[in-house]
Amino acid sequence: AGMLSIPEVCLFFDNHLYRGNRCSKVNAWGPQPFFGGSLGPLVEVGTSIVVHQGRMLPQPRGRFKATLQMCVDVGVIRLVPGFSDSILRAASEAPIKGLVLQSYGAGNAPIYRKGMARAIRAAVDRGIVIVVVTQCTEGSVDFDKYAAGSILKEAGAVSGYNMTTEAAVTKLSYLLGKGYPPATVRDLMGEDLRGELTRSMRTARSDGVFSGPIELRKVFDMRI
């Protein structure tokens, strides 16, 4: 991936090229099973090929390398109606080091029950990193939008912005596997490291678009 004209790990399906860490499978039956989130596709292939240059990552400066030291002590909790605080307390027991919390909308949670905020604070105080993502396929977590989000933030949870759950889990596993202290991991979870998130949704679809009947091999650069 580091040697191609598009220097990213991508997924190509149904004439669309997506950034891998922005993709989710959203349909088990239909002809368009994958969704590229707020970013959209990098390339669209039809009678002409549309290349969204503004969505692509810059060319890497160093050599490609893979990280194998991933922390497996990371879990996911999806909020549902009737969610019990005891589930969160149980899920944050050792050996868990990180949790991804799938919230409603822009970061809503049944936080009016003080037990949930206490459970999050207790977990954070023990060094567990809790990242909040949205259950929605589009949009972003914004702790300042609703009172519940502010309480989550005050309890020590961090925003995953518009990261997919898969990306948030992988990123958390990667950072914890590097041995960083919890405070550093919390800070880095909110930074865009590999194009996995957009902090400002106003720039999520900012494009430099090239469209024309160009040769496919010039776009994908099929060098092996």
C-alpha positions in Angstrom: 0.0 0.0 0.0 2.9 2.4 0.7 4.2 2.2 -2.8 1.0 2.9 -4.8 -0.2 6.2 -6.2 -3.0 6.0 -3.6 -0.9 5.3 -0.5 -3.7 3.8 1.7 -5.1 0.5 2.7 -8.4 0.5 0.7 -11.5 -1.5 -0.1 -12.8 -1.6 -3.6 -16.4 -2.8 -4.2 -19.2 -1.9 -6.5 -17.1 0.6 -8.4 -16.1 2.6 -5.3 -12.8 2.8 -3.6 -13.0 3.5 0.1 -10.4 4.2 2.8 -10.3 1.0 4.8 -10.4 2.5 8.2 -13.6 4.5 7.3 -15.6 1.5 6.0 -18.3 -0.4 7.7 -20.5 -3.2 6.3 -24.0 -2.0 6.5 -26.0 -4.4 4.3 -25.9 -8.2 4.4 -28.2 -8.6 1.4 -28.1 -5.6 -0.9 -25.7 -4.8 -3.8 -24.0 -2.0 -1.9 -22.9 -3.6 1.4 -20.2 -1.1 2.3 -20.4 2.5 3.5 -17.5 4.9 3.6 -19.0 7.1 6.3 -18.7 10.9 6.3 -15.6 10.8 4.1 -17.2 9.1 1.1 -15.3 7.2 -1.6 -11.8 8.1 -2.7 -12.5 7.0 -6.2 -15.7 6.4 -8.2 -15.5 4.2 -11.3 -18.1 4.5 -14.1 -17.9 5.6 -17.7 -15.3 8.0 -16.3 -13.2 7.8 -13.2 -13.7 10.4 -10.5 -10.7 10.8 -8.2 -11.4 12.7 -5.0 -7.8 14.0 -4.4 -8.8 16.2 -1.5 -9.9 13.1 0.5 -6.6 11.2 0.0 -3.7 11.0 2.5 -0.4 12.5 1.5 2.4 10.3 0.2 4.3 8.7 3.1 7.9 9.8 3.7 9.2 6.7 5.4 9.1 3.0 4.6 6.0 0.9 5.2 6.0 -1.0 8.4 3.4 -3.1 10.2 2.8 -3.1 14.0 2.2 -6.5 15.5 2.1 -5.5 19.2 -1.6 -5.0 19.6 -3.4 -4.9 23.0 -6.2 -7.5 23.0 -7.7 -6.2 26.3 -10.2 -3.9 24.6 -13.9 -4.3 24.6 -17.1 -2.7 23.1 -20.3 -1.8 24.8 -23.4 -0.8 22.8 -25.9 1.2 24.7 -29.5 -0.1 24.4 -32.8 0.9 26.1 -32.8 -0.4 29.6 -29.0 -0.5 29.8 -27.7 -1.4 33.2 -24.8 0.4 34.9 -23.7 -3.0 36.3 -22.8 -4.1 32.8 -20.4 -1.2 32.4 -18.9 -1.9 35.8 -18.4 -5.6 35.0 -17.0 -4.8 31.6 -14.4 -2.5 33.0 -12.8 -5.0 35.4 -9.3 -6.4 34.8 -7.7 -7.2 32.5 -9.6 -4.7 30.3 -7.5 -1.6 29.5 -9.8 0.1 27.0 -13.5 0.3 26.2 -15.4 1.7 23.1 -18.8 2.9 24.1 -21.3 3.1 21.3 -23.6 6.0 22.2 -26.8 7.3 20.8 -26.6 10.1 18.2 -23.9 12.8 18.9 -22.9 11.3 22.2 -26.1 10.8 24.2 -26.3 8.2 27.0 -28.6 7.4 29.9 -26.3 9.5 32.0 -29.2 10.9 34.1 -28.6 7.8 36.2 -25.6 8.9 38.3 -24.4 5.3 38.6 -23.2 5.3 34.9 -21.1 8.5 35.4 -19.6 7.0 38.6 -18.8 3.7 36.8 -17.0 5.6 34.0 -15.1 7.8 36.4 -14.1 4.8 38.5 -12.8 3.0 35.4 -10.9 6.0 34.2 -9.3 6.4 37.6 -8.0 2.8 37.3 -6.3 3.7 34.0 -9.0 2.4 31.6 -9.4 4.5 28.4 -13.1 4.9 27.4 -13.8 6.2 23.9 -17.3 7.2 22.9 -18.4 6.7 19.2 -21.8 7.1 17.7 -24.1 4.2 16.6 -25.1 6.2 13.6 -23.6 5.6 10.2 -23.1 9.3 9.6 -22.3 12.2 11.9 -20.0 12.6 14.8 -19.8 12.6 18.6 -19.9 16.1 20.0 -19.7 16.3 23.8 -20.8 20.0 23.7 -24.0 19.3 21.9 -26.0 17.8 24.7 -25.8 17.8 28.5 -25.3 14.1 28.5 -22.1 14.5 26.4 -20.7 17.1 28.8 -21.3 14.6 31.7 -19.5 11.9 29.8 -16.6 14.2 29.2 -16.4 15.3 32.8 -16.4 11.6 33.9 -13.3 11.1 31.8 -14.5 9.6 28.6 -13.0 10.8 25.3 -14.7 11.5 22.0 -14.0 9.2 19.0 -15.6 11.9 16.8 -16.8 10.1 13.5 -14.6 7.0 13.8 -16.3 3.7 13.1 -16.4 1.3 15.9 -13.9 -1.0 14.1 -11.5 1.9 13.6 -11.8 3.0 17.3 -11.1 -0.5 18.6 -8.1 -1.0 16.3 -6.7 2.4 17.2 -7.2 1.8 20.9 -5.5 -1.6 20.6 -2.6 -0.1 18.7 -2.0 2.7 21.1 -2.3 0.6 24.2 0.0 -2.0 22.5 2.6 0.7 22.1 2.8 0.9 25.9 1.7 4.6 26.1 0.3 5.8 29.5 -3.5 6.2 29.6 -3.3 10.0 29.4 -1.3 9.8 26.2 -3.7 7.3 24.7 -6.7 9.5 25.5 -5.0 12.5 23.8 -4.1 10.5 20.7 -7.5 8.9 20.3 -8.8 12.4 19.5 -6.1 13.0 16.9 -6.2 12.0 13.2 -3.3 9.6 12.8 -4.1 7.7 9.6 -7.2 9.5 8.2 -9.5 7.6 10.5 -11.4 10.6 11.8 -12.5 14.1 11.0 -12.6 16.5 14.0 -14.6 19.1 12.1 -17.5 17.8 10.2 -17.6 21.0 8.1 -14.5 19.8 6.3 -15.4 16.1 6.1 -16.3 16.3 2.4 -13.8 18.9 1.3 -12.7 17.7 -2.1 -10.1 18.2 -4.8 -12.0 16.3 -7.5 -10.5 15.1 -10.8 -12.9 13.6 -13.3 -12.2 12.2 -16.7 -11.7 9.2 -18.9 -8.3 8.4 -17.6 -6.7 4.9 -17.7 -7.4 2.7 -14.7 -3.8 1.7 -14.3 -2.8 5.4 -13.9 -5.1 5.7 -10.9 -4.3 2.5 -9.1 -0.7 2.1 -10.4 -0.7 -1.7 -10.6 3.0 -2.1 -9.8 3.7 -5.2 -7.7 
